[in-house]
């Protein structure tokens, strides 16, 4: 991950409809959601959703897979993880105790995440 890629991802998310869309896709992993259903759930016209999905896709945050007549969109969690790690790299100057509240908050999202606590 580099600065340019991270900026593109953050810019794509810096718009309310795109942020809502990405969060909705994350909530529906790994199944994804058809483009038309995304538009309905967010409450925007399909052509508007298409433009937003294009922006998110160009930033590498979502992927689309054609299934019959629909395109199923999914969040690219690996790319999002890379963006988050880029932002947090060298967190707190290497002082793990300062980063622990962030780690604790993230741990509640994943029951399989093992958290190493400082002694």
Number of C-alpha atoms within 10 A of each C-alpha: 12 9 11 8 16 20 13 18 21 16 14 23 21 11 11 10 18 20 16 15 22 24 13 18 22 17 13 14 14 13 13 21 20 19 20 17 14 24 20 12 12 14 11 14 12 15 12 12 22 16 12 21 24 16 19 25 19 14 19 20 24 23 17 19 12 10 9 7 7 14 16 19 24 25 27 20 16 11 18 17 12 15 22 13 13 16 13 11 11 11 13 12 9 10 11 15 13 12 14 16 11 10 17 13 9 12 14 10 9 8 7 8 11 9 11 10 10 8 4
